[in-house]
Amino acid sequence: MINSEDKTLQALATSLNFRKLRQDVIASNIANADTPGYKARRIEFEEALARALDLEKQRSLRVNDKKHFNVGGGGFNEVEPSVFDDPNGIVNESGNTVNRDQEMALMAKNKILFDASVQLLNKKLGLLKYAITSDR
Protein backbone atom coordinates (compact mmCIF):
# COMPACT_ATOMS: atom_id res chain seq x y z
CA MET A 1 0.00 0.00 0.00
CA ILE A 2 1.20 3.50 -0.75
CA ASN A 3 2.07 5.39 2.43
CA SER A 4 0.50 8.76 1.67
CA GLU A 5 -2.27 11.04 2.86
CA ASP A 6 -3.35 11.56 -0.75
CA LYS A 7 -6.78 9.94 -1.09
CA THR A 8 -6.39 9.58 -4.85
CA LEU A 9 -3.20 7.55 -4.51
CA GLN A 10 -4.70 5.43 -1.74
CA ALA A 11 -7.91 4.82 -3.71
CA LEU A 12 -6.04 3.84 -6.87
CA ALA A 13 -3.67 1.51 -5.01
CA THR A 14 -6.58 -0.12 -3.17
CA SER A 15 -8.53 -0.44 -6.40
CA LEU A 16 -5.58 -2.13 -8.13
CA ASN A 17 -5.24 -4.65 -5.30
CA PHE A 18 -8.93 -5.54 -5.42
CA ARG A 19 -9.06 -5.66 -9.22
CA LYS A 20 -6.20 -8.17 -9.08
CA LEU A 21 -8.18 -10.18 -6.53
CA ARG A 22 -11.26 -9.98 -8.79
CA GLN A 23 -9.18 -11.28 -11.70
CA ASP A 24 -8.09 -14.22 -9.53
CA VAL A 25 -11.71 -15.00 -8.56
CA ILE A 26 -12.84 -14.88 -12.20
CA ALA A 27 -9.90 -17.07 -13.27
CA SER A 28 -10.85 -19.56 -10.56
CA ASN A 29 -14.42 -19.61 -11.87
CA ILE A 30 -13.19 -20.32 -15.40
CA ALA A 31 -10.81 -23.03 -14.16
CA ASN A 32 -13.71 -24.74 -12.37
CA ALA A 33 -16.21 -24.44 -15.22
CA ASP A 34 -16.34 -28.25 -15.56
CA THR A 35 -16.27 -29.04 -11.84
CA PRO A 36 -19.60 -30.61 -10.81
CA GLY A 37 -21.40 -28.58 -8.14
CA TYR A 38 -19.02 -25.61 -8.32
CA LYS A 39 -20.70 -22.26 -7.66
CA ALA A 40 -19.36 -19.20 -9.46
CA ARG A 41 -17.95 -16.59 -7.06
CA ARG A 42 -18.10 -12.81 -7.21
CA ILE A 43 -16.21 -10.06 -5.41
CA GLU A 44 -17.57 -6.61 -4.64
CA PHE A 45 -15.46 -3.78 -3.29
CA GLU A 46 -16.70 -0.62 -4.99
CA GLU A 47 -19.16 0.39 -2.23
CA ALA A 48 -16.55 -0.13 0.50
CA LEU A 49 -14.05 1.91 -1.53
CA ALA A 50 -16.60 4.71 -1.96
CA ARG A 51 -17.18 4.76 1.81
CA ALA A 52 -13.42 4.99 2.40
CA LEU A 53 -13.12 7.88 -0.04
CA ASP A 54 -16.12 9.72 1.44
CA LEU A 55 -15.04 12.89 -0.34
CA GLU A 56 -18.31 14.70 0.28
CA LYS A 57 -18.75 13.36 3.83
CA GLN A 58 -22.23 12.17 2.88
CA ARG A 59 -21.75 8.47 3.56
CA SER A 60 -20.50 8.74 7.12
CA LEU A 61 -22.56 9.27 10.22
CA ARG A 62 -21.86 12.24 12.42
CA VAL A 63 -20.69 11.43 15.94
CA ASN A 64 -21.91 14.01 18.43
CA ASP A 65 -21.41 12.09 21.65
CA LYS A 66 -18.29 10.29 22.83
CA LYS A 67 -20.49 7.25 23.60
CA HIS A 68 -21.39 6.90 19.91
CA PHE A 69 -19.45 4.62 17.60
CA ASN A 70 -17.92 6.14 14.51
CA VAL A 71 -19.18 3.96 11.66
CA GLY A 72 -18.13 6.29 8.86
CA GLY A 73 -15.63 5.79 6.08
CA GLY A 74 -12.99 4.10 8.21
CA GLY A 75 -10.10 4.74 5.84
CA PHE A 76 -8.44 2.57 3.25
CA ASN A 77 -6.86 0.12 5.69
CA GLU A 78 -10.32 -1.08 6.71
CA VAL A 79 -11.66 -1.60 3.17
CA GLU A 80 -12.65 -5.25 2.85
CA PRO A 81 -14.01 -6.84 -0.30
CA SER A 82 -17.07 -9.04 -0.16
CA VAL A 83 -16.60 -12.45 -1.81
CA PHE A 84 -19.76 -14.48 -2.29
CA ASP A 85 -21.44 -17.10 -4.45
CA ASP A 86 -23.06 -15.52 -7.50
CA PRO A 87 -26.80 -15.46 -6.74
CA ASN A 88 -27.63 -14.99 -10.44
CA GLY A 89 -25.86 -18.13 -11.64
CA ILE A 90 -27.89 -20.57 -13.70
CA VAL A 91 -27.38 -24.13 -12.53
CA ASN A 92 -26.54 -26.62 -15.28
CA GLU A 93 -27.11 -30.39 -15.18
CA SER A 94 -23.96 -31.01 -13.12
CA GLY A 95 -24.90 -28.39 -10.52
CA ASN A 96 -22.26 -25.94 -11.79
CA THR A 97 -23.16 -22.23 -12.16
CA VAL A 98 -20.19 -21.01 -14.24
CA ASN A 99 -20.96 -19.45 -17.62
CA ARG A 100 -17.64 -19.28 -19.49
CA ASP A 101 -18.76 -16.53 -21.88
CA GLN A 102 -19.98 -14.34 -19.01
CA GLU A 103 -16.77 -14.95 -17.05
CA MET A 104 -14.62 -14.02 -20.06
CA ALA A 105 -16.62 -10.79 -20.51
CA LEU A 106 -16.21 -9.97 -16.80
CA MET A 107 -12.49 -10.67 -17.06
CA ALA A 108 -12.13 -8.35 -20.07
CA LYS A 109 -14.08 -5.59 -18.29
CA ASN A 110 -11.98 -5.97 -15.15
CA LYS A 111 -8.75 -5.81 -17.19
CA ILE A 112 -9.88 -2.60 -18.89
CA LEU A 113 -10.67 -1.03 -15.50
CA PHE A 114 -7.35 -2.29 -14.07
CA ASP A 115 -5.44 -0.77 -16.99
CA ALA A 116 -7.31 2.53 -16.57
CA SER A 117 -6.42 2.60 -12.87
CA VAL A 118 -2.75 1.95 -13.71
CA GLN A 119 -2.80 4.84 -16.19
CA LEU A 120 -4.41 7.17 -13.63
CA LEU A 121 -1.87 6.14 -11.00
CA ASN A 122 0.99 6.77 -13.43
CA LYS A 123 -0.41 10.23 -14.26
CA LYS A 124 -0.80 11.10 -10.58
CA LEU A 125 2.75 9.96 -9.77
CA GLY A 126 4.03 11.87 -12.80
CA LEU A 127 2.38 15.05 -11.51
CA LEU A 128 3.94 14.52 -8.09
CA LYS A 129 7.35 13.94 -9.65
CA TYR A 130 6.95 17.10 -11.72
CA ALA A 131 5.97 19.10 -8.62
CA ILE A 132 8.99 17.81 -6.71
CA THR A 133 11.55 18.39 -9.47
CA SER A 134 10.10 21.62 -10.85
CA ASP A 135 12.15 24.82 -10.50
CA ARG A 136 9.11 26.79 -9.37
C-alpha positions, 0 to 999 in steps of 0.5 A: 500500500502507498504510504500517503495522505493523498486519497487519490493515490490510496484509492487507486492503489486499493482499487488495483489490489482488489481488481487483481483479486477480482481477476483471480476470482474470475480465473478460478471460476473459469478453471472450475467451469467443468467441476460438478457442483461448483458455484461461481464466485463474485467479489464486490469492493466498490461500495466499500471503496466509496465509503473509504473515499467519502469525499463529500462526507455524505456516507459517514454518520456524524458522531456528536457524543463520545459514547457513539461509535464512529461507523463512517468511512474508516479509511483505506486500511479497513476496506474489505471486499465481499466475496460471495457465491453468484446469486444470479448463476444458472445451474446446469445439469452437473450443478455448476453455475459457471458461464464461461462466456460471461466470465470471459466478458467480466475478465475483459471488463476488469482488465480494462478497468485495471489498466485505466487505474494503472494509467491514472496512477501513473499520471498522478505519480508523474504530476507529483514527480513534476511538482517535486523536481520543478524549478518553481 
